[in-house]
Each structure stands twice: as structure tokens, then as C-alpha cells.
Amino acid sequence: MHIPENYLSPSTCAVMTAAMVPVWTYSVKKVKEEIPKVKMPLLGIGAAFSFLGMMFNIPLPGGTTGHAVGGTLIAILTGSPSAGCIAVTIALLIQALLFGDGGILAFGANCFNMAFILPFLGFAIYKLIWEKTGKRKLAAGIGSYIGINAAAFCAAIEFGIQPLLFTDAAGKALYCPYPLTISIPAMMIGHLTLFGIAEIVLTTAILAFVEKISPETLEEKPAQSAFKPLYILMAVLIIFTPLGLLASGTAWGEWGVEEMASLVSNGKALGYTPAGMEKGFSLASLFPDYSMAGMPEWIGYILSAVVGVAIIVIFFKLLAGSKKDKIDFSKGQSV
């Protein structure tokens, strides 16, 4: 679901980024107000789970792949969709800057889909069902499934409007060349099936783990020791990330520019490379596609996971350290 560089026009990217500014502003404000200092590391843990979840690529018949995101999961663990927004935003930023996973210009669009639509809608559905039924994991599964599919639908729209709005004098698409009639079914088939199920599994499995092994994590002010089992689970997931390499093929809408002309849709090759993609913005990443020069692919993948997770966890620990305790003067306690 990561939209690469130059699949969207610069103006589309600008609009999507502008749309995210008030969301980020609101989310930062709500996190400051709602998340106590002792719970701030949980944002880092959640962001790390999201980062790792997106490394476990799942193959779909036809040669495409996809992954879970975990935005609803973070919102549930922290009790705040705003926390989910900030956590997924940081995970996406690190992926784009260090690993070339998602475009820099398309960062706002990717955040709109995965850090806004997914956690806010997913958490709203979760909360509604949980209050009606009292079944947390059922609510979490349904909420996460609807959230990721809504995010995928938004991405499909963003892809599909490009050839309608941006063409050259010959009528050829300048950016993503596939209209809504192709982008919507191409994106939604995978997410309504395997990728949506993957989101359910990631969300409910980790939630079940937390409820059984470290239920204190879900409390308003958990002890730091409550997070230890989650760090251990994180380490286990890092070790198993090379399983994501078993999925061959490329996620729909994430092809390299050099592949565009030969892509086949409805039995016909595209036959050209959109000019906006061919001559667009590019930024070399430090570890492209989660690889490290001179190392076997699977080792590079694990080390990339270690680097990404370490940066995320350290960032949120530093953020927690800089957050001042609020004093509840009625009780004389820090919150």
C-alpha cells in the first residue's frame, strides 16, 4: 500500500500533505493530553510492531504482494487513535527515508491512508462493537479489517484519478497510468482477502498476547516492567522477518519505473513509461528494499529490521523522557 515516488502528481502530493497537517497537529495535541509519560514507550512499541508487520509480505496469486499495517492495534493498545496516527507516521517516515519504501513526496498520501484513515476508522469501529458486545478481540478484528480496507480504497482512488487529471498532449498518463476501473479492483481484491486477514491476525494475536502475558499494558499507567514481554515479542518478530522475502513479486502500484512499459493489464502491455515518473523526483535510500551491501539478503533484512526498530524505540523513549509529568493537585499525584 506504500505509494512510491512519482506515482502521484506533485499537486496531488501537496494536497494530501496539506490534508495531513491538521491531523498531525490534532494528534500531537491529543497525545500530549491523553497519553501519560509512563505510557509513551508503548507508542514506540506499537510503531515497531507496525514497522515489522509491513516487512512480512504476503503473496497473492497473480504475482502481487501485500502486508498488514497495525494502525488499529496501536490505537487499541494506547486507547488513542491519535497515538496510532503518530506511531504509524514515524514508522512510515523511517521506511521512506532509510529503506525507500514509499515516496518522500507521497509521504503525506501514505500517512493519510495508513496513519489517519486506518487507525481512526478502525478504532471507531472497534470501540462501537466492543461497547455493544463486550468482546474485545472480535471488535479489534472487525475494526482492523475495515480500517485497512478503507485505507486501501483511498490509495486506489489516489492512483486511479491520476490518468483522469494528468496527461500529456498525446493523452498518455504522466503518472500512475491505471484508471479507477483498474486501480480499485486491483487494490481491493487483495485487501478484502489475504491482506485484510493478515491485519486481523496481527491485531488480534498481539492483543491476545498482551491480555494473557502483560494485561497491565492496557491500564492507564502501566509499570515499565509491563512492556518487557512486548520487547521480547518484538525481538522474535525481527528474527522471523526474512519470511517476508519468501513472497515473490511486487505489490500492486509499487513497480519500478523501468518495469512500467512492460506491465500487462487486461491482456495488453502499457507500452510506454509515463513522463512524470521517468523524469520525476528521486532520492537514494541508505538501505534500498531493506538490503545491505555485501550481505546475504536475509541478513540484510534482519539488520534492516534491527535498525528500523531501534530508531523507533529510541525516538519514543527520548520523547517520553522529554515529556513532563502532569500533577493532579486533587490527589497530589503525577499523571
N, C-alpha and C positions, 0 to 999 in steps of 0.2 A: 504493500500500500504506500510505500515511500515514493513520492513523485520525484523523479530525478531532475537534474538541471536541464532547462530549455524545453521541457515538455509543455510548460505553460508560458504564455507570453509574459514579458516583463510587467505589463499593465495588470494582468491577472494576478501576478505575484504581489504587486504593490497593493491591490485591493484586498487580497487575502491577509496580507501582513497588517494592513490598516484595521481590518476587522478583528484581528487578534489583540491589538494594543489595549482596548478596553477590557478584554477578557483577562489578559495578563495583569493589568492594573487591579482589577477586581479580585483576582485570585491571590495576588500578593497581599492585598489588604486583608482578605478573609483568613489567609494562613497566619498572618501576624496576630489576628484577633482570636482565632479558634484553636490553633494548634499550640499547646503548651511546650515550653522549652524541652522538657524531658521526652516529648514525643516526636520532636523534629527529626532525629535519626531514622525514624520509620519512613519518612519521605525518601531518604536515600536508599533504604532497603527496598521500598516499593519501586523506585526508579531503576534500581539494579535488576529487580525481577522483570521489569518491562524490557530493559535493555537485553537481558538474556533470553527472554521469551521471543524476542524478534530475531534472535540468532538461530532459533530452531525452525528452519524452513521445512515446510511440508509439501510434498509433491502432489500435483493434481494431474490426472490423465489428460494428455494433450501437451505436456511439456512445461506447464507453468507451475509456480510455487507460491506459497503464502505463509503467514505466521500469525501467532497471537500477539496481542499488544499489552494487555494487563491494566488498562486505564481504569476500568470499573473496580478491579481488585484493589488498587491503591486507594480509591475513594472509599471503599468499604473498610479497609484496614484503618484508615485515618479518620473516617467519619466525615470526610470533606471532599467533594468533587473538585474544589479549588486546589486542594493538595494534590489530587490526581493530575490536574492540569499542569501544575508547576513541575511535578516529578517527571511526567512524560515529556514535557518541553525540554528539560535538561537532558534526558536520555536521547531525544531526537537531535539536540544540538551537538552532543558529543559524536553521535553517529555520522552526522553530516560533516563536521569539521575534521574528525580524525580518520574516519573509515569510508568516506564518500558514499554513505548510504543515505540517500535523499539529498536534494539540491539545496545549495545555500540560498539562492533566490526563491526556491519553492518552500523554504523553511516555514514561512507563515501559513501556507496552504496545508502543509503536512501537520502543523500544530493545530490548525482549525479542525481538521478531520480527526486526528488521533488524541490531541490533548484538550480539545474543547467538546466537540460533539460526543465522542465516545464516553469519557468519564462523567460528564454532566447528565447526558441522557441515560446512560447505563445505571448510574447511581439513583436517578429519579425513579426509574422502573423498579430497581431493587428495593428501594425504600417503600414504594407503594405496595409491592407484593408481600414484602416482609411484614408490614403493618397489617395487611389483610389476612395473611395465613400463619404468621409466626415461624415460617420455615426459611431460615436464613440462606442455606445453600441453594435451595430451589430458586429463591429470589435473586441470589447472586448469579446463578447460571443463566436465568432468563434475561436479567439486566445486562450482563456482559455480552450475550448473544445479540440482543437488539442494538446495543451500543456499537459493537464492531461492524455490524451490517449497515447501520446508519452512517458510520464513518466511511465505509467502502462506497456507499451510494454517493456521498458528497464528492469523493475522489473521482468517481465515474462521471459525475456532472462536470467537474472541472476539466477532466480530459476531453469529454465529448463536445463541449462548447468551443474548443479551440478551432477546429476546422470550419465552424459556422461563423466565427468572428474574425479570424486572421488568415487571409490567403494572399498569394501573390497575384500578379497581373494575369497569369495563366490559370488562376483558380486553384492552384495547388496549396495545400496547407503549409503554413510557416512553422507550426509547432506540432503538437500531437495530431496526427492525421486521421484519427478514427472518431467518427461522429457518435452521437448518443446511442444510435441504434446498435452500435458495436460495443462501445465502452461500458454501457450499463450491464448487458448480459455477461460480458467478459469479466467484469469485476464481481458481479453479484453471484454468479454460479458457484465460484469457489468459496465465497464468504458465507453464503447460505448453507453450504455443506461442510466441507472439511475444515476450513479456516474458522468458521463460526464455532464448530465443535471444539477446535483447539483452544479457542478463547474460553469456552465453558470449562474445559478440563483444567487449564491453567488457573482460572479464577477459583473454582470450587475445590481443587486439590490443595492449593496453598491455604485457602480459607479453612478447610478441614484440618490441615496440619497445624495451623495456628490455634484453632479451637481445642484440639486434643493435646498438643505439646506445650503451647505457650499462650493460654487464654488471656493472661494478664495483658498481652499486647493490645487487646481490644478495649482495655479500660482507658479512662480519660488521662490518667497519669501513671503509666506503667513504669516499673523499675527497669533500669538499664539491663539487668540480667535477663529480663524477659525477651530481649532481642537476640540473645546468644543462639538459640536454635535456628533462627532465621538466617544468621550469618553462616551457620553450618550448612543449611539447605542451599544457600547461595553458592558455597564452595563446591558442593556436589553437582549443582547445575553447571557450573563452569567446567568441571571435568568432562561432563557429558555433552558440551556444546558441539563437538565435532559431528555428532549425529545430524546436525543441521546441514552438513556437507553432503550427506547421502542423497539429498533431494537434487536431482539434476534439472536443468532448465532455468529459466529466468521468470520472475514474477511478471504478470501482465502489466505493461506500461513502464517497465524498468529496463528496456533493452538499451544496448549501447548504440551510439549514433551510427557506427559502421554496420549495424545489423538492419537498419530501418528499410533500406531499399529492397532487401530480400525477404522481408516479412510477408507472410501469406495470410490473407483474410478472405473468407468466402471463396476460397479456391484461386485467388488471384494475388500475385505479388504486388506490393505497393509500387515498386519500380522507380522510386526517387527518394532522396533524403531531404526532408523539409529544411529550407534555407535557414530558418531561425534556430534550428537545432544544430545544423552544421557549422554555423558561424557564431553561435551563442557563447555565453559566459562559461568559463571553466576554471576550476580550482583544483590543483593536485592535492590529494589527501595523503596523510602520512602513512597510513596502513590501508591501502585500497582493498576493498572487499574483504576486510578483516584478515589480510595476509601480511606476512613479514618477510622481507627479502632474505633469501638464503636459507630459509627454514621450510621444513615439510609443511604442507598445507594445514594439516590437523594441529600441529604445534603452534603455527601462527594464529590459528583460530582460537585456541585456548588462551594464548598470550594476549590476543586482542580482547578477549572477554575479561581477562585479569586487569588489563589497562583500563578498559571502559568502566568496569565495576569499581575499581579503586578510585578513579577520579570522581565518580558519582558519590560514593560513600564519603570520601574525604570532603567534598564540596558541602554536603549537607551536614556533616559534623562541624565544619567550620561555621556554617550558617547557624547551627544550634548554639555554638559557643558564643556567637555574637548577639544572640537573642537575649534580651533582658527579661528576668522573671517579673511577672506582674504580681503585685501584692493585693490580696483580698483583705482589706482592712477590717471587714466584719468578722473574719476568722483569724486574721493575723498570719495567714499562710501565703507562701509563694505559689503561683499557678502558671 
